[in-house]
Amino acid sequence: MKATIENDQVTRNLLMYCYTCEDATFCTTEEECRACWADQGLFDAEVNDGAGETEQFLRMVHM
């Protein structure tokens, strides 16, 4: 389940940050994208590690 939430977050970030980025073609892996987001101040891994807890709880409740 955690992988699904992380994938959702990565997908959202790709759409929000990479779609309009002129340098998006240089990021060829997810790790490079995460590093780019962190360099731009758009993604803080420590803060976002627990960001999906509410979403995860709501998904568990509705299953």
CHARMM-style PDB file with segment names, atoms N, HN, CA, C and O in Angstrom:
ATOM      1  N   MET     1       0.823  -1.187   0.000  1.00  0.00      PROA
ATOM      2  CA  MET     1       0.000   0.000   0.000  1.00  0.00      PROA
ATOM      3  C   MET     1       0.871   1.257   0.000  1.00  0.00      PROA
ATOM      4  O   MET     1       0.559   2.228  -0.690  1.00  0.00      PROA
ATOM      5  N   LYS     2       1.956   1.244   0.767  1.00  0.00      PROA
ATOM      6  HN  LYS     2       2.210   0.455   1.327  1.00  0.00      PROA
ATOM      7  CA  LYS     2       2.839   2.404   0.835  1.00  0.00      PROA
ATOM      8  C   LYS     2       3.410   2.716  -0.545  1.00  0.00      PROA
ATOM      9  O   LYS     2       3.554   3.883  -0.907  1.00  0.00      PROA
ATOM     10  N   ALA     3       3.735   1.687  -1.311  1.00  0.00      PROA
ATOM     11  HN  ALA     3       3.618   0.738  -1.017  1.00  0.00      PROA
ATOM     12  CA  ALA     3       4.285   1.913  -2.650  1.00  0.00      PROA
ATOM     13  C   ALA     3       3.279   2.633  -3.537  1.00  0.00      PROA
ATOM     14  O   ALA     3       3.665   3.481  -4.343  1.00  0.00      PROA
ATOM     15  N   THR     4       2.000   2.310  -3.402  1.00  0.00      PROA
ATOM     16  HN  THR     4       1.687   1.622  -2.748  1.00  0.00      PROA
ATOM     17  CA  THR     4       0.970   2.966  -4.194  1.00  0.00      PROA
ATOM     18  C   THR     4       0.894   4.448  -3.860  1.00  0.00      PROA
ATOM     19  O   THR     4       0.788   5.286  -4.756  1.00  0.00      PROA
ATOM     20  N   ILE     5       0.949   4.770  -2.579  1.00  0.00      PROA
ATOM     21  HN  ILE     5       1.036   4.090  -1.852  1.00  0.00      PROA
ATOM     22  CA  ILE     5       0.886   6.171  -2.157  1.00  0.00      PROA
ATOM     23  C   ILE     5       2.118   6.915  -2.650  1.00  0.00      PROA
ATOM     24  O   ILE     5       2.005   8.044  -3.127  1.00  0.00      PROA
ATOM     25  N   GLU     6       3.286   6.305  -2.543  1.00  0.00      PROA
ATOM     26  HN  GLU     6       3.378   5.388  -2.155  1.00  0.00      PROA
ATOM     27  CA  GLU     6       4.498   6.939  -3.035  1.00  0.00      PROA
ATOM     28  C   GLU     6       4.432   7.131  -4.540  1.00  0.00      PROA
ATOM     29  O   GLU     6       4.859   8.167  -5.049  1.00  0.00      PROA
ATOM     30  N   ASN     7       3.899   6.138  -5.266  1.00  0.00      PROA
ATOM     31  HN  ASN     7       3.553   5.296  -4.852  1.00  0.00      PROA
ATOM     32  CA  ASN     7       3.752   6.267  -6.717  1.00  0.00      PROA
ATOM     33  C   ASN     7       2.796   7.399  -7.067  1.00  0.00      PROA
ATOM     34  O   ASN     7       3.040   8.150  -8.012  1.00  0.00      PROA
ATOM     35  N   ASP     8       1.699   7.526  -6.303  1.00  0.00      PROA
ATOM     36  HN  ASP     8       1.501   6.916  -5.536  1.00  0.00      PROA
ATOM     37  CA  ASP     8       0.747   8.615  -6.530  1.00  0.00      PROA
ATOM     38  C   ASP     8       1.429   9.964  -6.350  1.00  0.00      PROA
ATOM     39  O   ASP     8       1.215  10.883  -7.140  1.00  0.00      PROA
ATOM     40  N   GLN     9       2.251  10.082  -5.310  1.00  0.00      PROA
ATOM     41  HN  GLN     9       2.425   9.335  -4.668  1.00  0.00      PROA
ATOM     42  CA  GLN     9       2.940  11.338  -5.043  1.00  0.00      PROA
ATOM     43  C   GLN     9       3.938  11.655  -6.154  1.00  0.00      PROA
ATOM     44  O   GLN     9       4.034  12.798  -6.601  1.00  0.00      PROA
ATOM     45  N   VAL    10       4.673  10.651  -6.594  1.00  0.00      PROA
ATOM     46  HN  VAL    10       4.596   9.722  -6.231  1.00  0.00      PROA
ATOM     47  CA  VAL    10       5.644  10.864  -7.677  1.00  0.00      PROA
ATOM     48  C   VAL    10       4.911  11.271  -8.949  1.00  0.00      PROA
ATOM     49  O   VAL    10       5.353  12.177  -9.655  1.00  0.00      PROA
ATOM     50  N   THR    11       3.803  10.616  -9.245  1.00  0.00      PROA
ATOM     51  HN  THR    11       3.443   9.880  -8.671  1.00  0.00      PROA
ATOM     52  CA  THR    11       3.019  10.960 -10.437  1.00  0.00      PROA
ATOM     53  C   THR    11       2.523  12.397 -10.359  1.00  0.00      PROA
ATOM     54  O   THR    11       2.609  13.140 -11.336  1.00  0.00      PROA
ATOM     55  N   ARG    12       2.001  12.792  -9.187  1.00  0.00      PROA
ATOM     56  HN  ARG    12       1.931  12.188  -8.393  1.00  0.00      PROA
ATOM     57  CA  ARG    12       1.542  14.169  -9.014  1.00  0.00      PROA
ATOM     58  C   ARG    12       2.687  15.160  -9.219  1.00  0.00      PROA
ATOM     59  O   ARG    12       2.527  16.179  -9.891  1.00  0.00      PROA
ATOM     60  N   ASN    13       3.844  14.847  -8.629  1.00  0.00      PROA
ATOM     61  HN  ASN    13       3.973  14.019  -8.083  1.00  0.00      PROA
ATOM     62  CA  ASN    13       4.996  15.738  -8.756  1.00  0.00      PROA
ATOM     63  C   ASN    13       5.457  15.836 -10.206  1.00  0.00      PROA
ATOM     64  O   ASN    13       5.800  16.919 -10.681  1.00  0.00      PROA
ATOM     65  N   LEU    14       5.466  14.703 -10.910  1.00  0.00      PROA
ATOM     66  HN  LEU    14       5.188  13.824 -10.524  1.00  0.00      PROA
ATOM     67  CA  LEU    14       5.857  14.730 -12.319  1.00  0.00      PROA
ATOM     68  C   LEU    14       4.940  15.649 -13.114  1.00  0.00      PROA
ATOM     69  O   LEU    14       5.403  16.433 -13.942  1.00  0.00      PROA
ATOM     70  N   LEU    15       3.644  15.551 -12.863  1.00  0.00      PROA
ATOM     71  HN  LEU    15       3.267  14.914 -12.190  1.00  0.00      PROA
ATOM     72  CA  LEU    15       2.687  16.387 -13.585  1.00  0.00      PROA
ATOM     73  C   LEU    15       2.785  17.854 -13.196  1.00  0.00      PROA
ATOM     74  O   LEU    15       2.678  18.736 -14.049  1.00  0.00      PROA
ATOM     75  N   MET    16       2.990  18.116 -11.905  1.00  0.00      PROA
ATOM     76  HN  MET    16       3.076  17.399 -11.213  1.00  0.00      PROA
ATOM     77  CA  MET    16       3.037  19.513 -11.444  1.00  0.00      PROA
ATOM     78  C   MET    16       4.351  20.193 -11.786  1.00  0.00      PROA
ATOM     79  O   MET    16       4.355  21.342 -12.226  1.00  0.00      PROA
ATOM     80  N   TYR    17       5.472  19.497 -11.590  1.00  0.00      PROA
ATOM     81  HN  TYR    17       5.468  18.563 -11.232  1.00  0.00      PROA
ATOM     82  CA  TYR    17       6.778  20.141 -11.687  1.00  0.00      PROA
ATOM     83  C   TYR    17       7.511  19.861 -12.997  1.00  0.00      PROA
ATOM     84  O   TYR    17       8.189  20.741 -13.526  1.00  0.00      PROA
ATOM     85  N   CYS    18       7.383  18.664 -13.517  1.00  0.00      PROA
ATOM     86  HN  CYS    18       6.831  17.949 -13.087  1.00  0.00      PROA
ATOM     87  CA  CYS    18       8.189  18.284 -14.674  1.00  0.00      PROA
ATOM     88  C   CYS    18       7.535  18.627 -16.005  1.00  0.00      PROA
ATOM     89  O   CYS    18       8.228  18.866 -16.994  1.00  0.00      PROA
ATOM     90  N   TYR    19       6.228  18.652 -16.038  1.00  0.00      PROA
ATOM     91  HN  TYR    19       5.665  18.458 -15.235  1.00  0.00      PROA
ATOM     92  CA  TYR    19       5.519  18.897 -17.296  1.00  0.00      PROA
ATOM     93  C   TYR    19       5.916  20.233 -17.909  1.00  0.00      PROA
ATOM     94  O   TYR    19       6.028  20.349 -19.130  1.00  0.00      PROA
ATOM     95  N   THR    20       6.128  21.238 -17.069  1.00  0.00      PROA
ATOM     96  HN  THR    20       6.036  21.143 -16.078  1.00  0.00      PROA
ATOM     97  CA  THR    20       6.467  22.568 -17.571  1.00  0.00      PROA
ATOM     98  C   THR    20       7.961  22.875 -17.487  1.00  0.00      PROA
ATOM     99  O   THR    20       8.379  23.980 -17.831  1.00  0.00      PROA
ATOM    100  N   CYS    21       8.761  21.928 -17.041  1.00  0.00      PROA
ATOM    101  HN  CYS    21       8.421  21.030 -16.762  1.00  0.00      PROA
ATOM    102  CA  CYS    21      10.196  22.147 -16.853  1.00  0.00      PROA
ATOM    103  C   CYS    21      10.942  22.006 -18.181  1.00  0.00      PROA
ATOM    104  O   CYS    21      10.773  21.021 -18.900  1.00  0.00      PROA
ATOM    105  N   GLU    22      11.759  22.994 -18.491  1.00  0.00      PROA
ATOM    106  HN  GLU    22      11.897  23.794 -17.907  1.00  0.00      PROA
ATOM    107  CA  GLU    22      12.534  22.946 -19.734  1.00  0.00      PROA
ATOM    108  C   GLU    22      13.642  21.894 -19.687  1.00  0.00      PROA
ATOM    109  O   GLU    22      14.101  21.434 -20.733  1.00  0.00      PROA
ATOM    110  N   ASP    23      14.069  21.513 -18.497  1.00  0.00      PROA
ATOM    111  HN  ASP    23      13.696  21.887 -17.648  1.00  0.00      PROA
ATOM    112  CA  ASP    23      15.150  20.535 -18.339  1.00  0.00      PROA
ATOM    113  C   ASP    23      14.641  19.129 -18.040  1.00  0.00      PROA
ATOM    114  O   ASP    23      15.430  18.261 -17.665  1.00  0.00      PROA
ATOM    115  N   ALA    24      13.354  18.887 -18.195  1.00  0.00      PROA
ATOM    116  HN  ALA    24      12.713  19.592 -18.500  1.00  0.00      PROA
ATOM    117  CA  ALA    24      12.767  17.594 -17.852  1.00  0.00      PROA
ATOM    118  C   ALA    24      13.399  16.430 -18.617  1.00  0.00      PROA
ATOM    119  O   ALA    24      13.432  15.305 -18.117  1.00  0.00      PROA
ATOM    120  N   THR    25      13.894  16.693 -19.812  1.00  0.00      PROA
ATOM    121  HN  THR    25      13.867  17.606 -20.218  1.00  0.00      PROA
ATOM    122  CA  THR    25      14.485  15.612 -20.610  1.00  0.00      PROA
ATOM    123  C   THR    25      15.788  15.100 -20.021  1.00  0.00      PROA
ATOM    124  O   THR    25      16.246  14.015 -20.379  1.00  0.00      PROA
ATOM    125  N   PHE    26      16.389  15.867 -19.122  1.00  0.00      PROA
ATOM    126  HN  PHE    26      16.017  16.748 -18.831  1.00  0.00      PROA
ATOM    127  CA  PHE    26      17.641  15.439 -18.507  1.00  0.00      PROA
ATOM    128  C   PHE    26      17.415  14.469 -17.347  1.00  0.00      PROA
ATOM    129  O   PHE    26      18.337  13.751 -16.960  1.00  0.00      PROA
ATOM    130  N   CYS    27      16.232  14.436 -16.799  1.00  0.00      PROA
ATOM    131  HN  CYS    27      15.482  15.019 -17.113  1.00  0.00      PROA
ATOM    132  CA  CYS    27      15.902  13.510 -15.706  1.00  0.00      PROA
ATOM    133  C   CYS    27      15.396  12.206 -16.318  1.00  0.00      PROA
ATOM    134  O   CYS    27      14.290  12.142 -16.855  1.00  0.00      PROA
ATOM    135  N   THR    28      16.218  11.181 -16.228  1.00  0.00      PROA
ATOM    136  HN  THR    28      17.116  11.233 -15.792  1.00  0.00      PROA
ATOM    137  CA  THR    28      15.853   9.911 -16.858  1.00  0.00      PROA
ATOM    138  C   THR    28      15.417   8.852 -15.863  1.00  0.00      PROA
ATOM    139  O   THR    28      14.906   7.805 -16.261  1.00  0.00      PROA
ATOM    140  N   THR    29      15.611   9.105 -14.568  1.00  0.00      PROA
ATOM    141  HN  THR    29      16.027   9.955 -14.244  1.00  0.00      PROA
ATOM    142  CA  THR    29      15.185   8.142 -13.552  1.00  0.00      PROA
ATOM    143  C   THR    29      14.394   8.875 -12.475  1.00  0.00      PROA
ATOM    144  O   THR    29      14.457  10.099 -12.360  1.00  0.00      PROA
ATOM    145  N   GLU    30      13.653   8.106 -11.695  1.00  0.00      PROA
ATOM    146  HN  GLU    30      13.602   7.111 -11.788  1.00  0.00      PROA
ATOM    147  CA  GLU    30      12.885   8.684 -10.600  1.00  0.00      PROA
ATOM    148  C   GLU    30      13.810   9.340  -9.575  1.00  0.00      PROA
ATOM    149  O   GLU    30      13.475  10.380  -9.009  1.00  0.00      PROA
ATOM    150  N   GLU    31      14.966   8.735  -9.338  1.00  0.00      PROA
ATOM    151  HN  GLU    31      15.238   7.890  -9.798  1.00  0.00      PROA
ATOM    152  CA  GLU    31      15.918   9.290  -8.371  1.00  0.00      PROA
ATOM    153  C   GLU    31      16.407  10.665  -8.828  1.00  0.00      PROA
ATOM    154  O   GLU    31      16.549  11.578  -8.014  1.00  0.00      PROA
ATOM    155  N   GLU    32      16.663  10.811 -10.127  1.00  0.00      PROA
ATOM    156  HN  GLU    32      16.547  10.070 -10.788  1.00  0.00      PROA
ATOM    157  CA  GLU    32      17.083  12.103 -10.655  1.00  0.00      PROA
ATOM    158  C   GLU    32      15.974  13.137 -10.503  1.00  0.00      PROA
ATOM    159  O   GLU    32      16.244  14.299 -10.200  1.00  0.00      PROA
ATOM    160  N   CYS    33      14.737  12.721 -10.711  1.00  0.00      PROA
ATOM    161  HN  CYS    33      14.517  11.777 -10.957  1.00  0.00      PROA
ATOM    162  CA  CYS    33      13.606  13.632 -10.534  1.00  0.00      PROA
ATOM    163  C   CYS    33      13.504  14.078  -9.084  1.00  0.00      PROA
ATOM    164  O   CYS    33      13.336  15.266  -8.807  1.00  0.00      PROA
ATOM    165  N   ARG    34      13.604  13.126  -8.153  1.00  0.00      PROA
ATOM    166  HN  ARG    34      13.740  12.161  -8.378  1.00  0.00      PROA
ATOM    167  CA  ARG    34      13.532  13.473  -6.732  1.00  0.00      PROA
ATOM    168  C   ARG    34      14.660  14.426  -6.341  1.00  0.00      PROA
ATOM    169  O   ARG    34      14.443  15.365  -5.575  1.00  0.00      PROA
ATOM    170  N   ALA    35      15.851  14.189  -6.860  1.00  0.00      PROA
ATOM    171  HN  ALA    35      16.027  13.427  -7.483  1.00  0.00      PROA
ATOM    172  CA  ALA    35      16.992  15.061  -6.568  1.00  0.00      PROA
ATOM    173  C   ALA    35      16.744  16.460  -7.134  1.00  0.00      PROA
ATOM    174  O   ALA    35      17.057  17.459  -6.487  1.00  0.00      PROA
ATOM    175  N   CYS    36      16.192  16.526  -8.321  1.00  0.00      PROA
ATOM    176  HN  CYS    36      15.938  15.714  -8.846  1.00  0.00      PROA
ATOM    177  CA  CYS    36      15.885  17.817  -8.943  1.00  0.00      PROA
ATOM    178  C   CYS    36      14.852  18.568  -8.111  1.00  0.00      PROA
ATOM    179  O   CYS    36      15.009  19.761  -7.854  1.00  0.00      PROA
ATOM    180  N   TRP    37      13.795  17.874  -7.687  1.00  0.00      PROA
ATOM    181  HN  TRP    37      13.667  16.904  -7.896  1.00  0.00      PROA
ATOM    182  CA  TRP    37      12.767  18.507  -6.866  1.00  0.00      PROA
ATOM    183  C   TRP    37      13.363  19.032  -5.571  1.00  0.00      PROA
ATOM    184  O   TRP    37      13.028  20.129  -5.125  1.00  0.00      PROA
ATOM    185  N   ALA    38      14.247  18.247  -4.968  1.00  0.00      PROA
ATOM    186  HN  ALA    38      14.520  17.355  -5.331  1.00  0.00      PROA
ATOM    187  CA  ALA    38      14.886  18.675  -3.722  1.00  0.00      PROA
ATOM    188  C   ALA    38      15.775  19.893  -3.964  1.00  0.00      PROA
ATOM    189  O   ALA    38      15.782  20.823  -3.158  1.00  0.00      PROA
ATOM    190  N   ASP    39      16.530  19.893  -5.073  1.00  0.00      PROA
ATOM    191  HN  ASP    39      16.525  19.137  -5.728  1.00  0.00      PROA
ATOM    192  CA  ASP    39      17.392  21.031  -5.404  1.00  0.00      PROA
ATOM    193  C   ASP    39      16.582  22.300  -5.628  1.00  0.00      PROA
ATOM    194  O   ASP    39      17.034  23.398  -5.301  1.00  0.00      PROA
ATOM    195  N   GLN    40      15.391  22.149  -6.184  1.00  0.00      PROA
ATOM    196  HN  GLN    40      15.024  21.257  -6.450  1.00  0.00      PROA
ATOM    197  CA  GLN    40      14.531  23.294  -6.470  1.00  0.00      PROA
ATOM    198  C   GLN    40      13.714  23.724  -5.248  1.00  0.00      PROA
ATOM    199  O   GLN    40      13.005  24.730  -5.290  1.00  0.00      PROA
ATOM    200  N   GLY    41      13.820  22.955  -4.162  1.00  0.00      PROA
ATOM    201  HN  GLY    41      14.396  22.138  -4.129  1.00  0.00      PROA
ATOM    202  CA  GLY    41      13.040  23.260  -2.964  1.00  0.00      PROA
ATOM    203  C   GLY    41      11.585  22.846  -3.077  1.00  0.00      PROA
ATOM    204  O   GLY    41      10.739  23.332  -2.327  1.00  0.00      PROA
ATOM    205  N   LEU    42      11.288  21.945  -4.016  1.00  0.00      PROA
ATOM    206  HN  LEU    42      11.975  21.550  -4.625  1.00  0.00      PROA
ATOM    207  CA  LEU    42       9.913  21.505  -4.248  1.00  0.00      PROA
ATOM    208  C   LEU    42       9.575  20.216  -3.516  1.00  0.00      PROA
ATOM    209  O   LEU    42       8.406  19.845  -3.417  1.00  0.00      PROA
ATOM    210  N   PHE    43      10.576  19.544  -3.012  1.00  0.00      PROA
ATOM    211  HN  PHE    43      11.526  19.846  -3.092  1.00  0.00      PROA
ATOM    212  CA  PHE    43      10.366  18.236  -2.414  1.00  0.00      PROA
ATOM    213  C   PHE    43      11.350  18.058  -1.273  1.00  0.00      PROA
ATOM    214  O   PHE    43      12.562  18.123  -1.477  1.00  0.00      PROA
ATOM    215  N   ASP    44      10.839  17.836  -0.082  1.00  0.00      PROA
ATOM    216  HN  ASP    44       9.854  17.783   0.085  1.00  0.00      PROA
ATOM    217  CA  ASP    44      11.681  17.565   1.077  1.00  0.00      PROA
ATOM    218  C   ASP    44      11.341  16.162   1.541  1.00  0.00      PROA
ATOM    219  O   ASP    44      10.265  15.942   2.097  1.00  0.00      PROA
ATOM    220  N   ALA    45      12.231  15.213   1.325  1.00  0.00      PROA
ATOM    221  HN  ALA    45      13.105  15.392   0.873  1.00  0.00      PROA
ATOM    222  CA  ALA    45      11.961  13.807   1.609  1.00  0.00      PROA
ATOM    223  C   ALA    45      11.573  13.586   3.060  1.00  0.00      PROA
ATOM    224  O   ALA    45      10.704  12.762   3.343  1.00  0.00      PROA
ATOM    225  N   GLU    46      12.196  14.301   3.985  1.00  0.00      PROA
ATOM    226  HN  GLU    46      12.903  14.970   3.755  1.00  0.00      PROA
ATOM    227  CA  GLU    46      11.879  14.105   5.392  1.00  0.00      PROA
ATOM    228  C   GLU    46      10.465  14.559   5.706  1.00  0.00      PROA
ATOM    229  O   GLU    46       9.758  13.898   6.469  1.00  0.00      PROA
ATOM    230  N   VAL    47      10.044  15.672   5.132  1.00  0.00      PROA
ATOM    231  HN  VAL    47      10.617  16.208   4.513  1.00  0.00      PROA
ATOM    232  CA  VAL    47       8.701  16.175   5.383  1.00  0.00      PROA
ATOM    233  C   VAL    47       7.673  15.306   4.680  1.00  0.00      PROA
ATOM    234  O   VAL    47       6.624  15.014   5.254  1.00  0.00      PROA
ATOM    235  N   ASN    48       7.947  14.886   3.453  1.00  0.00      PROA
ATOM    236  HN  ASN    48       8.799  15.123   2.987  1.00  0.00      PROA
ATOM    237  CA  ASN    48       6.982  14.138   2.652  1.00  0.00      PROA
ATOM    238  C   ASN    48       6.901  12.660   3.005  1.00  0.00      PROA
ATOM    239  O   ASN    48       5.992  11.975   2.534  1.00  0.00      PROA
ATOM    240  N   ASP    49       7.819  12.145   3.817  1.00  0.00      PROA
ATOM    241  HN  ASP    49       8.556  12.702   4.200  1.00  0.00      PROA
ATOM    242  CA  ASP    49       7.748  10.742   4.197  1.00  0.00      PROA
ATOM    243  C   ASP    49       6.433  10.407   4.888  1.00  0.00      PROA
ATOM    244  O   ASP    49       5.893   9.321   4.678  1.00  0.00      PROA
ATOM    245  N   GLY    50       5.908  11.306   5.702  1.00  0.00      PROA
ATOM    246  HN  GLY    50       6.346  12.189   5.873  1.00  0.00      PROA
ATOM    247  CA  GLY    50       4.668  11.047   6.413  1.00  0.00      PROA
ATOM    248  C   GLY    50       3.473  11.741   5.805  1.00  0.00      PROA
ATOM    249  O   GLY    50       2.379  11.697   6.369  1.00  0.00      PROA
ATOM    250  N   ALA    51       3.657  12.371   4.682  1.00  0.00      PROA
ATOM    251  HN  ALA    51       4.546  12.407   4.224  1.00  0.00      PROA
ATOM    252  CA  ALA    51       2.593  13.159   4.078  1.00  0.00      PROA
ATOM    253  C   ALA    51       1.406  12.318   3.649  1.00  0.00      PROA
ATOM    254  O   ALA    51       0.291  12.834   3.579  1.00  0.00      PROA
ATOM    255  N   GLY    52       1.606  11.054   3.363  1.00  0.00      PROA
ATOM    256  HN  GLY    52       2.513  10.635   3.421  1.00  0.00      PROA
ATOM    257  CA  GLY    52       0.521  10.213   2.882  1.00  0.00      PROA
ATOM    258  C   GLY    52      -0.213   9.453   3.970  1.00  0.00      PROA
ATOM    259  O   GLY    52      -1.048   8.603   3.663  1.00  0.00      PROA
ATOM    260  N   GLU    53       0.074   9.733   5.229  1.00  0.00      PROA
ATOM    261  HN  GLU    53       0.753  10.423   5.479  1.00  0.00      PROA
ATOM    262  CA  GLU    53      -0.559   8.980   6.308  1.00  0.00      PROA
ATOM    263  C   GLU    53      -2.074   9.128   6.306  1.00  0.00      PROA
ATOM    264  O   GLU    53      -2.789   8.139   6.465  1.00  0.00      PROA
ATOM    265  N   THR    54      -2.568  10.337   6.130  1.00  0.00      PROA
ATOM    266  HN  THR    54      -1.987  11.140   6.000  1.00  0.00      PROA
ATOM    267  CA  THR    54      -4.019  10.542   6.109  1.00  0.00      PROA
ATOM    268  C   THR    54      -4.637   9.839   4.918  1.00  0.00      PROA
ATOM    269  O   THR    54      -5.673   9.186   5.045  1.00  0.00      PROA
ATOM    270  N   GLU    55      -4.009   9.971   3.762  1.00  0.00      PROA
ATOM    271  HN  GLU    55      -3.168  10.502   3.659  1.00  0.00      PROA
ATOM    272  CA  GLU    55      -4.525   9.298   2.566  1.00  0.00      PROA
ATOM    273  C   GLU    55      -4.520   7.786   2.751  1.00  0.00      PROA
ATOM    274  O   GLU    55      -5.469   7.104   2.365  1.00  0.00      PROA
ATOM    275  N   GLN    56      -3.453   7.270   3.341  1.00  0.00      PROA
ATOM    276  HN  GLN    56      -2.682   7.825   3.654  1.00  0.00      PROA
ATOM    277  CA  GLN    56      -3.366   5.825   3.585  1.00  0.00      PROA
ATOM    278  C   GLN    56      -4.476   5.383   4.539  1.00  0.00      PROA
ATOM    279  O   GLN    56      -5.112   4.355   4.307  1.00  0.00      PROA
ATOM    280  N   PHE    57      -4.713   6.138   5.595  1.00  0.00      PROA
ATOM    281  HN  PHE    57      -4.197   6.973   5.783  1.00  0.00      PROA
ATOM    282  CA  PHE    57      -5.769   5.802   6.539  1.00  0.00      PROA
ATOM    283  C   PHE    57      -7.134   5.799   5.857  1.00  0.00      PROA
ATOM    284  O   PHE    57      -7.930   4.883   6.062  1.00  0.00      PROA
ATOM    285  N   LEU    58      -7.406   6.814   5.052  1.00  0.00      PROA
ATOM    286  HN  LEU    58      -6.760   7.559   4.885  1.00  0.00      PROA
ATOM    287  CA  LEU    58      -8.690   6.877   4.367  1.00  0.00      PROA
ATOM    288  C   LEU    58      -8.862   5.722   3.389  1.00  0.00      PROA
ATOM    289  O   LEU    58      -9.964   5.192   3.244  1.00  0.00      PROA
ATOM    290  N   ARG    59      -7.801   5.333   2.728  1.00  0.00      PROA
ATOM    291  HN  ARG    59      -6.906   5.764   2.846  1.00  0.00      PROA
ATOM    292  CA  ARG    59      -7.887   4.183   1.825  1.00  0.00      PROA
ATOM    293  C   ARG    59      -8.164   2.896   2.598  1.00  0.00      PROA
ATOM    294  O   ARG    59      -8.927   2.050   2.132  1.00  0.00      PROA
ATOM    295  N   MET    60      -7.551   2.737   3.779  1.00  0.00      PROA
ATOM    296  HN  MET    60      -6.931   3.425   4.158  1.00  0.00      PROA
ATOM    297  CA  MET    60      -7.781   1.538   4.598  1.00  0.00      PROA
ATOM    298  C   MET    60      -9.232   1.492   5.062  1.00  0.00      PROA
ATOM    299  O   MET    60      -9.854   0.429   5.041  1.00  0.00      PROA
ATOM    300  N   VAL    61      -9.774   2.624   5.478  1.00  0.00      PROA
ATOM    301  HN  VAL    61      -9.269   3.487   5.495  1.00  0.00      PROA
ATOM    302  CA  VAL    61     -11.131   2.689   5.993  1.00  0.00      PROA
ATOM    303  C   VAL    61     -12.141   2.310   4.918  1.00  0.00      PROA
ATOM    304  O   VAL    61     -13.149   1.667   5.209  1.00  0.00      PROA
ATOM    305  N   HSD    62     -11.875   2.703   3.682  1.00  0.00      PROA
ATOM    306  HN  HSD    62     -11.056   3.226   3.445  1.00  0.00      PROA
ATOM    307  CA  HSD    62     -12.836   2.482   2.601  1.00  0.00      PROA
ATOM    308  C   HSD    62     -12.638   1.169   1.869  1.00  0.00      PROA
ATOM    309  O   HSD    62     -13.318   0.923   0.873  1.00  0.00      PROA
ATOM    310  N   MET    63     -11.741   0.327   2.322  1.00  0.00      PROA
ATOM    311  HN  MET    63     -11.188   0.527   3.131  1.00  0.00      PROA
ATOM    312  CA  MET    63     -11.522  -0.962   1.649  1.00  0.00      PROA
ATOM    313  C   MET    63     -12.410  -2.031   2.195  1.00  0.00      PROA
ATOM    314  OT1 MET    63     -12.353  -3.174   1.739  1.00  0.00      PROA
TER     315      MET     63
END
